[in-house]
């Protein structure tokens, strides 16, 4: 099973009812829930291949 580091989109705070209807949810219970959907936290990192291609394109532009 994957590590679920981000809280679910339905998670409000500890010992409060979840937006899915579960009572007194803590983060551990939320991450093991079958309806778990992680919150979007940040952009995905660019791959090395695309970074190198951008650098090549910039370099080629000046030649």
N, C-alpha and C positions, 0 to 999 in steps of 0.2 A: 504494500500500500504506500502511496506517496505521502510525503510530509505536507501537511496543509498549514502553511505559516500565516496566511492572511485569514482574518475572520470572514464569515459568510456575509453576503449582502443583506441578509435578513437579521443578522445579529445586532442587537441594540446595545446592551451592556450586561455585565455579570449580574446574575440573580434577578433578571427582569424577563418578562415574557417575550419570546421571540416573535417576529412578524409572521412566522409560519404557524403560530399557534401553540408552540411548545411552552410549557410553564417552567420558570426558574432555570433558564439556560445559562451554563457557563461556557467558556471558550472551548474546553475539552469536549464537552458534549456536542457543541455546534460543529466542530471539525469532523466528528464521526457520524454526522447526520447523513442520511441518504439523499437529502435535498440540497446538500452543500453546493454553493456557487461562490467562488472567491471574489472578493472585491478587486476591482482594477486599481492597481497601486502605481504602476509606472509603465513607461514605454519599454518595449522589448529592445534589447541591445542589438546594435548593428553587427552583422557578421563581419569577420575579417575580410572575406572575399569582397563584399560590397564596399568596405572602406578603401581597400586597395584600388578597386576600380574607380572610385571617386577621385583618389589621388592621381591615378593615371590620366583620367579625363582632364583634371585641372592642369597637369603638367603638359599634356599634349596641346592644350589650348594656346599655350604661350609659344609653342614652336612652329 
